[in-house]
Amino acid sequence: MSVYRVIDVVGTSATSWEEAAREAITTAGGSLHDLRIAEVAKQDVVIGEDGTLLFRSRVQLSFKYKPE
């Protein structure tokens, strides 16, 4: 039997929501081990004063829980 923990992470990108999600997963994967599932929970865009867009993806990540 296994237990999994779920956390939310937010990635950003000037290019796309997909790139923002990829950034969130890649960065979290640097310190979390045994990532199992990534689910995009929310997407939004921050509009800068100069009209630039910043895509944000909130991703729920599950990973195998290992008690210390």
Backbone as CSV, one residue per row, in Angstrom:
resi,resn,N_x,N_y,N_z,CA_x,CA_y,CA_z,C_x,C_y,C_z
1,MET,0.844,-1.169,0.000,0.000,0.000,0.000,0.895,1.239,0.000
2,SER,0.468,2.281,-0.687,1.235,3.519,-0.788,0.377,4.706,-0.385
3,VAL,1.045,5.747,0.063,0.384,7.005,0.404,1.044,8.100,-0.420
4,TYR,0.236,9.010,-0.945,0.742,10.098,-1.768,0.339,11.430,-1.162
5,ARG,1.195,12.391,-1.290,0.927,13.744,-0.834,0.670,14.612,-2.056
6,VAL,-0.199,15.618,-1.911,-0.511,16.536,-3.010,-0.202,17.957,-2.554
7,ILE,0.525,18.691,-3.407,0.831,20.096,-3.128,0.498,20.931,-4.359
8,ASP,0.312,22.221,-4.154,0.106,23.170,-5.246,1.396,23.947,-5.476
9,VAL,1.757,24.097,-6.738,2.875,24.947,-7.123,2.410,25.829,-8.280
10,VAL,3.007,26.999,-8.414,2.645,27.928,-9.492,3.886,28.205,-10.328
11,GLY,3.750,27.994,-11.629,4.818,28.323,-12.566,4.409,29.510,-13.413
12,THR,5.397,30.263,-13.885,5.109,31.423,-14.729,5.926,31.350,-16.015
13,SER,5.412,32.014,-17.041,6.094,32.071,-18.327,5.610,33.283,-19.102
14,ALA,6.490,33.871,-19.870,6.110,34.963,-20.763,5.588,34.416,-22.089
15,THR,5.642,33.087,-22.254,5.311,32.464,-23.538,3.940,31.794,-23.575
16,SER,3.655,30.908,-22.583,2.415,30.124,-22.649,2.093,29.485,-21.303
17,TRP,0.838,29.023,-21.179,0.435,28.279,-19.985,1.161,26.946,-19.915
18,GLU,1.382,26.331,-21.058,2.086,25.043,-21.083,3.512,25.192,-20.546
19,GLU,4.173,26.242,-20.966,5.533,26.490,-20.484,5.523,26.811,-18.987
20,ALA,4.509,27.532,-18.524,4.391,27.830,-17.097,4.203,26.543,-16.294
21,ALA,3.364,25.630,-16.778,3.165,24.346,-16.103,4.458,23.532,-16.108
22,ARG,5.142,23.512,-17.237,6.418,22.786,-17.345,7.439,23.338,-16.342
23,GLU,7.493,24.647,-16.217,8.423,25.291,-15.280,8.105,24.885,-13.833
24,ALA,6.821,24.868,-13.487,6.417,24.471,-12.135,6.834,23.035,-11.834
25,ILE,6.585,22.137,-12.776,6.901,20.719,-12.581,8.405,20.500,-12.527
26,THR,9.131,21.113,-13.441,10.586,20.941,-13.503,11.259,21.474,-12.241
27,THR,10.850,22.648,-11.807,11.451,23.241,-10.617,11.126,22.412,-9.373
28,ALA,9.870,22.017,-9.211,9.488,21.201,-8.046,10.185,19.846,-8.076
29,GLY,10.386,19.303,-9.263,11.053,18.017,-9.396,12.497,18.029,-8.930
30,GLY,13.074,19.209,-8.804,14.442,19.317,-8.318,14.574,18.983,-6.836
31,SER,13.491,19.149,-6.073,13.564,18.854,-4.642,12.573,17.785,-4.189
32,LEU,11.575,17.477,-5.018,10.619,16.416,-4.691,10.975,15.169,-5.480
33,HIS,10.808,14.019,-4.857,11.138,12.767,-5.525,9.879,11.917,-5.707
34,ASP,9.913,11.045,-6.667,8.793,10.148,-6.976,7.529,10.910,-7.347
35,LEU,7.674,11.972,-8.188,6.489,12.666,-8.690,5.645,11.674,-9.472
36,ARG,4.321,11.715,-9.279,3.437,10.754,-9.932,2.491,11.402,-10.933
37,ILE,1.762,12.426,-10.485,0.732,13.028,-11.329,0.809,14.545,-11.197
38,ALA,0.630,15.222,-12.308,0.538,16.678,-12.319,-0.796,17.050,-12.960
39,GLU,-1.558,17.870,-12.257,-2.867,18.294,-12.762,-2.939,19.814,-12.745
40,VAL,-3.196,20.416,-13.902,-3.333,21.873,-13.957,-4.678,22.231,-13.329
41,ALA,-4.616,22.976,-12.221,-5.823,23.319,-11.474,-6.403,24.667,-11.899
42,LYS,-5.533,25.582,-12.333,-5.985,26.933,-12.679,-4.962,27.584,-13.582
43,GLN,-5.448,28.405,-14.483,-4.572,29.193,-15.354,-5.072,30.632,-15.345
44,ASP,-4.134,31.577,-15.323,-4.510,32.975,-15.451,-3.376,33.745,-16.107
45,VAL,-3.632,35.006,-16.388,-2.652,35.861,-17.039,-2.564,37.173,-16.273
46,VAL,-1.332,37.588,-15.982,-1.104,38.904,-15.382,-0.774,39.849,-16.535
47,ILE,-1.509,40.944,-16.609,-1.307,41.911,-17.683,-0.497,43.079,-17.119
48,GLY,0.692,43.269,-17.660,1.563,44.350,-17.207,1.077,45.708,-17.685
49,GLU,1.574,46.758,-17.061,1.191,48.116,-17.440,1.530,48.422,-18.891
50,ASP,2.594,47.786,-19.395,2.990,48.017,-20.783,2.311,47.036,-21.748
51,GLY,1.344,46.258,-21.240,0.604,45.332,-22.095,1.233,43.949,-22.213
52,THR,2.370,43.724,-21.564,2.992,42.401,-21.617,2.151,41.413,-20.812
53,LEU,2.242,40.156,-21.203,1.483,39.100,-20.539,2.417,38.164,-19.787
54,LEU,1.993,37.740,-18.605,2.706,36.735,-17.830,1.715,35.604,-17.557
55,PHE,1.935,34.474,-18.201,1.065,33.318,-18.047,1.412,32.602,-16.749
56,ARG,0.377,32.209,-15.988,0.591,31.480,-14.744,-0.259,30.211,-14.747
57,SER,0.348,29.117,-14.350,-0.361,27.845,-14.218,-0.177,27.331,-12.799
58,ARG,-1.311,27.077,-12.119,-1.241,26.445,-10.800,-1.411,24.942,-11.018
59,VAL,-0.434,24.185,-10.554,-0.376,22.751,-10.811,-0.413,22.006,-9.479
60,GLN,-1.266,20.994,-9.410,-1.280,20.109,-8.245,-0.378,18.929,-8.567
61,LEU,0.611,18.715,-7.711,1.565,17.619,-7.904,1.372,16.579,-6.819
62,SER,1.375,15.322,-7.212,1.354,14.260,-6.210,2.670,13.513,-6.259
63,PHE,3.132,13.133,-5.078,4.374,12.375,-4.974,4.253,11.399,-3.826
64,LYS,5.049,10.337,-3.897,4.979,9.298,-2.894,5.457,9.828,-1.548
65,TYR,4.625,9.622,-0.529,4.924,10.097,0.823,5.802,9.078,1.533
66,LYS,6.912,9.568,2.059,7.833,8.718,2.813,8.047,9.345,4.176
67,PRO,7.426,8.801,5.219,7.605,9.380,6.563,9.065,9.340,6.992
68,GLU,9.471,10.336,7.735,10.868,10.417,8.184,11.120,9.522,9.372
